[in-house]
Amino acid sequence: MTKERSTESDSWIFASRFPSVEKARNSYEQARDLILADDLAASVFRFTVRDTSYVAVLGDRPLSGVDLRHLAEVLTGGEPTSVPDQISDQLQQRRQRFEALKVDFLERRRRDAPNV
């Protein structure tokens, strides 16, 4: 799990790449459940780039030590990685659009999304 800081002081991204879609899906679901259970100010995304599955967790408030450890455990099934700026920007924009909806939870699944 690598942590990237965005230009905003408290924003962060943790990302891992996974050897299979199934492992990425499992990690995604665990991260989603952690975010909901601990009421974290964070979003989780699962995506594929050149046949490699990724899970990225984004937030804009500092995590407690316990939440940070739980998040690290969830992403240990994959290899820590960074996210290219273009993808990071897209994920941040999606998170901002979600926050503007003022809902507690939203899950979208797209099978027609292109393999970047």
Secondary structure as the mmCIF struct_conf table of DSSP 4:
data_model
#
loop_
_struct_conf.conf_type_id
_struct_conf.id
_struct_conf.beg_label_comp_id
_struct_conf.beg_label_asym_id
_struct_conf.beg_label_seq_id
_struct_conf.end_label_comp_id
_struct_conf.end_label_asym_id
_struct_conf.end_label_seq_id
STRN STRN1 THR A 2 ARG A 5
BEND BEND1 THR A 7 GLU A 8
TURN_TY1_P TURN_TY1_P1 SER A 9 ASP A 10
STRN STRN2 TRP A 12 PHE A 18
BEND BEND2 PRO A 19 SER A 20
HELX_RH_AL_P HELX_RH_AL_P1 VAL A 21 ALA A 37
TURN_TY1_P TURN_TY1_P2 ASP A 38 ASP A 39
BEND BEND3 ALA A 41 ALA A 41
STRN STRN3 ALA A 42 VAL A 49
TURN_TY1_P TURN_TY1_P3 ARG A 50 ASP A 51
STRN STRN4 THR A 52 GLY A 59
BEND BEND4 ASP A 60 ARG A 61
HELX_LH_PP_P HELX_LH_PP_P1 PRO A 62 SER A 64
HELX_RH_AL_P HELX_RH_AL_P2 GLY A 65 LEU A 75
TURN_TY1_P TURN_TY1_P4 THR A 76 GLY A 77
BEND BEND5 GLY A 78 GLY A 78
STRN STRN5 GLU A 79 PRO A 80
HELX_RH_AL_P HELX_RH_AL_P3 ASP A 85 LEU A 101
TURN_TY1_P TURN_TY1_P5 LYS A 102 LYS A 102
BEND BEND6 ASP A 104 ASP A 104
BEND BEND7 ARG A 111 ASP A 112
#
